[in-house]
Amino acid sequence: MPTFEEVEFDLECLPEFDGPEGHFASGDDDFDRETVKKILDDLEWNEWAWCTAKVTAKWRGFTGSDYLGGCSYQSKEEFRAGGYFADMQAQAFDDLCRKIESACDGEMERGGE
């Protein structure tokens, strides 16, 4: 089983198919509309303005992933600096370990070592 330090992590920005409308409820409808407008304007040049983030953990041909939709950031670096990235790395690592364990269990059932 790999250690966290042995795993390579990738971060991807994927399209978010659910628009930003209705995702903000500050209590100030004008502010919420302005926020949505800014996101949609920024999306013209910044894919991170409204997206789904995907973190993939890779180790020896195995992969594990975690996804977070409804993300709005200025950049990939801003997303990495936030707390969600570390949480997603942990979830992707757990998914990776489950898949490795499952593959090993399957190999043992077939009589492998």
Secondary structure, DSSP 8 states (H G I E B T S, - for coil): ---GGG-EEEEEEEE--S-STTS---S-HHHHHHHHHHHHHHTTT-GGGSEEEEEEEEETTEEEEEEEEEE--S-HHHHHHSHHHHHHHHHHHHHHHHHHHHHHHHHHHTT--
